Amino acid sequence: LPLREFFDISNYQPLPNQYKRLPLLHLVVSRGCPYTCSYCSATGVFGRRLRARSPEKVVEEIEILIDKYGAKDISFWDDAFTTDKKWVAKICNLIIAKKLDITWTCYGRVNTVDKDLLKLMKQAGCWNIFFGFESGVQDLLNTVGKKITLEQIKQVTKWCKEVDIEVRASFMIALPQETPEMALKTIDFAIELDPDYAQFCITTPFPGTKLFEDAKKYGNLDLNFDKYNAWQPVFVPNGYKNREEIIDMERLAVRRFYYRPNYIFKKIKKIRSFEDVKRYMKGLRTVIGFALSK
């Protein structure tokens, strides 16, 4: 087990959209991802073969975090937590059987969950899932090898709303072969889906990925690695005029998604505690600062 006693846990502050109750602690209980998205560095780091700890060991560590650190929320950082449905279901059933007072979030893919699994995850304390939707244009998803469809994205978003699991949706601006018109379709798609949170990253072809190898085929690539952080345009697809156009598109995406009166009103209606107020205020400062930066 990680030797957490060597670290001051209070120094690790969670993102405002990634915790419901404090203290929150972090877990990684599997490595590897069998998928081959061309932009993703995780496959190169951890490999394509999924290796997971046993459900019993996962739940044993959760119990230790509850007993030793008073954990109330867990953030699973596994790149492909929902890949093996039976494994996830067993973890959920153990949490339920042991009646653990814990809530948790994880990362998932829309082609690896169904409504029954989502229901079970909710029953076991899951309240928020991060999904990589990436684009509202099917051709762009195909170009980067995402191996999901827009219909799957819509269906899983609908299921999550029905079982009351929040959706954190990731979208990418300036994908290979993208034009500003396509990016606007992605923004419209994000608004149509209306997830609880949306993240708009700038496509970054990290060294070691297939996209890095192919980048010059699709546009211009800046090799100043200090800027490789998914928030600065180091890759300008042929469909864009310059990096400034990409920055403007990302700002537009944030403003159009988060500054909607309906979205703001919906968030206010969901406030249930003073902790919710603090989380939303942190999130508001982040969104405003992000939209005004660069």
C-alpha positions in Angstrom: 0.0 0.0 0.0 1.2 3.6 -0.6 3.0 5.0 2.5 0.7 7.9 3.0 2.0 8.6 6.5 5.1 10.3 4.9 2.8 13.0 3.3 0.6 15.7 4.7 -2.7 14.7 3.1 -4.1 18.2 3.7 -1.6 19.6 1.1 -3.5 17.8 -1.7 -6.4 19.9 -2.6 -9.0 18.4 -4.9 -10.5 20.1 -7.9 -13.9 21.7 -7.1 -15.8 19.4 -9.4 -14.1 16.3 -8.1 -15.3 16.0 -4.6 -18.5 16.0 -2.7 -17.3 15.5 0.9 -14.0 16.0 2.6 -11.5 14.5 3.4 -11.0 13.2 -0.1 -8.2 10.7 -0.9 -6.8 9.4 -4.3 -6.5 5.9 -5.5 -5.0 4.2 -8.6 -6.0 0.5 -8.6 -5.3 -0.5 -12.2 -2.8 0.2 -15.0 -2.9 0.0 -18.8 -5.6 0.8 -21.4 -6.5 -1.5 -24.3 -7.6 1.4 -26.5 -5.4 3.3 -29.0 -6.5 6.9 -29.1 -3.8 8.6 -31.1 -3.4 11.6 -28.8 -3.2 9.7 -25.5 0.1 9.3 -23.7 -1.2 6.8 -21.1 -0.9 3.8 -23.4 2.8 4.6 -24.0 3.4 5.0 -20.3 1.4 2.1 -18.9 0.9 -0.2 -21.9 -2.2 -1.6 -23.6 -2.7 -4.6 -21.3 -5.0 -3.8 -18.4 -3.6 -5.0 -15.0 -5.9 -4.5 -12.0 -5.6 -5.3 -8.3 -8.2 -7.7 -7.0 -11.6 -6.1 -6.0 -10.9 -7.5 -2.4 -7.6 -5.6 -2.2 -9.2 -2.4 -3.6 -11.9 -2.4 -1.0 -9.5 -3.3 1.7 -7.5 -0.1 0.9 -10.7 1.9 0.9 -11.5 0.6 4.4 -8.0 1.6 5.6 -8.5 5.1 4.2 -11.8 5.4 6.0 -10.4 4.0 9.3 -7.0 5.7 9.3 -7.7 9.0 7.5 -11.4 9.5 7.9 -11.9 9.5 4.1 -15.4 10.3 3.0 -14.7 10.6 -0.8 -12.4 8.7 -3.1 -11.1 9.8 -6.5 -10.0 6.9 -8.7 -7.4 8.1 -11.2 -7.2 4.9 -13.3 -7.2 5.8 -17.0 -9.7 3.1 -17.8 -11.5 2.2 -14.6 -14.7 0.9 -16.3 -13.0 -1.3 -18.9 -13.8 -4.6 -17.1 -17.5 -4.5 -16.1 -17.3 -7.6 -13.9 -14.4 -6.2 -12.0 -16.1 -2.9 -11.4 -19.3 -4.7 -10.4 -17.5 -6.8 -7.8 -15.9 -3.7 -6.2 -19.3 -2.1 -6.0 -21.0 -5.2 -4.5 -18.2 -5.4 -1.9 -18.7 -1.8 -0.9 -22.4 -2.3 -0.7 -22.1 -5.5 1.3 -19.7 -3.9 3.8 -22.0 -0.8 4.1 -19.0 1.5 3.6 -19.8 5.2 4.1 -17.9 6.4 1.0 -18.6 8.4 -2.2 -16.3 8.2 -5.2 -15.5 9.4 -8.7 -13.7 7.7 -11.6 -12.8 7.9 -15.3 -14.8 5.9 -17.8 -15.4 5.3 -21.5 -18.9 5.4 -23.0 -18.4 2.0 -24.7 -17.6 0.2 -21.5 -20.7 1.0 -19.4 -24.4 0.2 -19.5 -27.3 1.4 -17.5 -27.3 -1.6 -15.1 -23.6 -1.0 -14.3 -24.2 2.7 -13.7 -27.1 1.9 -11.4 -24.8 -0.4 -9.4 -22.0 2.1 -9.3 -24.4 4.8 -8.0 -25.7 2.4 -5.3 -22.1 1.8 -4.2 -21.4 5.6 -3.9 -20.2 6.7 -7.3 -21.5 10.2 -7.9 -19.4 11.6 -10.8 -17.7 10.1 -13.8 -15.2 11.7 -16.2 -15.7 10.7 -19.8 -13.6 11.7 -22.8 -16.2 12.7 -25.4 -13.6 14.8 -27.3 -15.6 16.0 -30.3 -19.1 16.5 -31.6 -18.0 15.5 -35.1 -17.9 11.7 -35.8 -15.2 12.0 -38.5 -12.8 13.6 -36.0 -13.4 10.9 -33.5 -12.6 8.4 -36.2 -9.4 10.3 -37.2 -8.0 10.0 -33.6 -9.0 6.3 -33.2 -11.5 7.0 -30.4 -13.7 4.1 -31.3 -16.9 5.6 -29.9 -19.9 7.1 -31.6 -21.9 10.3 -31.0 -24.9 8.1 -30.3 -23.1 6.3 -27.5 -22.1 9.6 -26.0 -25.7 10.8 -26.0 -27.0 7.5 -24.6 -24.5 7.2 -21.7 -25.0 10.9 -20.8 -28.8 10.2 -20.7 -28.3 7.1 -18.5 -26.1 9.0 -16.1 -28.7 11.6 -15.6 -31.4 9.0 -15.1 -29.4 7.2 -12.3 -28.2 10.6 -10.8 -24.4 10.3 -11.6 -22.8 13.6 -12.6 -20.9 13.7 -15.9 -17.6 15.5 -16.3 -17.1 15.7 -20.1 -13.8 16.3 -21.8 -13.7 17.9 -25.2 -10.7 18.8 -27.4 -10.2 21.9 -29.5 -8.0 21.8 -32.7 -8.0 18.1 -33.4 -6.4 16.8 -36.6 -8.5 17.8 -39.7 -10.6 20.1 -37.5 -11.8 23.5 -38.8 -13.3 26.3 -36.7 -16.7 25.4 -38.1 -16.2 21.8 -36.7 -15.1 23.2 -33.3 -18.4 25.2 -33.2 -20.2 21.9 -33.8 -18.4 20.4 -30.8 -19.4 23.4 -28.6 -23.0 23.0 -29.7 -22.8 19.3 -29.0 -21.5 20.0 -25.5 -24.4 22.4 -24.8 -26.9 19.9 -26.3 -25.6 17.1 -24.0 -25.6 19.5 -21.0 -23.2 17.5 -18.8 -22.5 18.8 -15.2 -19.1 20.0 -16.2 -17.2 20.4 -19.5 -13.5 20.6 -20.0 -12.2 22.1 -23.3 -8.5 21.1 -23.8 -6.3 22.2 -26.7 -5.0 19.2 -28.6 -1.4 18.5 -27.7 0.6 15.8 -29.6 2.7 14.6 -26.7 6.0 12.9 -27.6 5.6 9.1 -27.8 2.0 9.3 -29.1 0.9 8.4 -32.6 -0.4 11.9 -33.0 3.1 13.3 -32.4 4.4 11.1 -35.2 1.6 12.1 -37.5 1.3 15.8 -36.5 3.1 17.3 -39.5 0.7 15.5 -41.8 -2.2 17.4 -40.3 -0.6 20.8 -39.6 2.2 22.7 -37.9 3.9 21.5 -34.7 5.9 23.6 -32.3 8.6 21.6 -30.6 9.0 24.0 -27.6 8.1 21.3 -25.0 7.7 23.9 -22.2 4.3 24.6 -23.8 3.1 21.0 -23.9 0.4 21.2 -21.2 -2.9 20.9 -23.1 -3.7 24.5 -22.5 -1.3 26.2 -25.1 -1.5 25.6 -28.9 1.6 23.8 -29.9 -0.2 22.1 -32.8 -2.1 24.2 -35.4 -4.2 22.0 -37.7 -4.3 23.0 -41.4 -7.9 24.1 -40.9 -6.9 26.9 -38.6 -5.2 30.2 -39.5 -3.0 30.5 -36.4 -2.7 29.7 -32.7 -4.6 32.8 -31.7 -7.7 31.4 -33.5 -7.4 28.2 -31.4 -7.1 30.2 -28.2 -10.2 32.3 -29.1 -12.1 29.1 -29.9 -11.3 27.6 -26.5 -12.3 30.8 -24.7 -15.5 30.8 -26.7 -16.2 27.2 -25.7 -15.8 28.0 -22.0 -18.0 31.1 -22.1 -20.8 29.5 -24.1 -21.0 26.5 -21.9 -20.6 28.0 -18.4 -22.2 31.4 -18.9 -25.6 30.0 -19.8 -28.4 31.2 -17.4 -30.0 27.7 -17.4 -26.7 26.1 -16.4 -26.1 28.6 -13.6 -29.7 28.2 -12.3 -29.4 24.4 -12.4 -26.2 24.5 -10.3 -27.8 26.8 -7.8 -30.8 24.4 -7.5 -28.4 21.6 -6.6 -26.8 23.3 -3.6 -27.4 21.1 -0.6 -24.7 22.2 1.9 -22.2 24.9 2.7 -19.5 22.6 1.2 -21.4 22.8 -2.1 -21.3 26.6 -1.9 -17.6 26.6 -1.4 -17.1 24.1 -4.3 -19.1 26.2 -6.7 -17.3 29.4 -5.7 -13.9 27.8 -6.3 -15.2 26.5 -9.7 -16.6 30.0 -10.6 -13.2 31.6 -9.9 -11.5 29.0 -12.0 -13.8 29.4 -15.0 -13.7 33.2 -14.9 -9.9 33.2 -14.5 -9.5 30.6 -17.3 -11.7 32.5 -19.7 -9.8 35.7 -19.2 -6.3 34.2 -19.2 -3.9 33.7 -22.2 
